[in-house]
Amino acid sequence: MTIKRINYNIEILETLKDYLLANPNVRFCQALYNLKIVDKQDRFLEESGRTLSRVRLALEEDEEDYL
């Protein structure tokens, strides 16, 4: 389980980095919110895999907005 969590965390970080590089005018906390890494819910104990799924969904929704 730990290796999976590390891999999920690294993918989240890489996605965040790519998003920030592609959107240089976005503030850090805005990026966290836009990628649904943070929101109004308390997700402190949420597993990284679930967070990554939400990030992927947010990116898919963002791509659909531009189609």
C-alpha positions in Angstrom: 0.0 0.0 0.0 2.8 2.5 0.8 4.4 2.2 -2.6 1.0 2.9 -4.3 0.5 5.9 -2.0 4.0 7.3 -2.9 3.3 6.8 -6.6 -0.1 8.5 -6.3 1.5 11.4 -4.4 4.2 11.8 -7.0 1.7 11.8 -9.8 -0.4 14.5 -8.0 2.8 16.6 -7.6 3.8 16.2 -11.2 0.3 17.1 -12.3 0.3 20.2 -10.1 3.7 21.2 -11.5 2.5 20.8 -15.1 -0.7 22.7 -14.4 1.3 25.6 -12.8 3.7 25.7 -15.7 0.9 25.8 -18.2 -1.0 28.4 -16.2 1.7 30.8 -14.9 -0.9 33.5 -13.7 -2.7 31.0 -11.4 -1.9 31.3 -7.7 -0.8 28.2 -5.9 -3.9 27.9 -3.8 -6.1 28.5 -6.9 -4.3 25.6 -8.6 -5.0 23.4 -5.6 -8.7 24.4 -5.7 -8.9 24.2 -9.6 -7.5 20.7 -9.5 -9.9 19.7 -6.7 -7.0 18.8 -4.4 -8.6 21.0 -1.8 -12.2 22.1 -1.5 -14.7 22.8 1.3 -14.6 19.2 2.6 -12.2 18.0 5.2 -10.1 15.5 3.3 -7.2 15.2 5.8 -7.5 11.4 6.1 -8.4 10.8 2.4 -6.2 8.3 0.6 -3.9 9.6 -2.1 -5.5 7.4 -4.8 -8.9 9.0 -4.2 -7.3 12.5 -4.4 -5.6 11.5 -7.6 -8.9 10.3 -9.1 -10.5 13.7 -8.3 -7.5 15.5 -9.9 -7.8 13.4 -13.1 -11.5 14.2 -13.2 -10.9 17.9 -12.8 -8.4 17.8 -15.7 -10.9 16.0 -17.9 -13.6 18.5 -17.1 -11.1 21.3 -17.8 -10.3 19.8 -21.2 -14.0 19.5 -22.0 -14.5 23.2 -21.4 -12.1 24.0 -24.2 -13.6 21.6 -26.8 
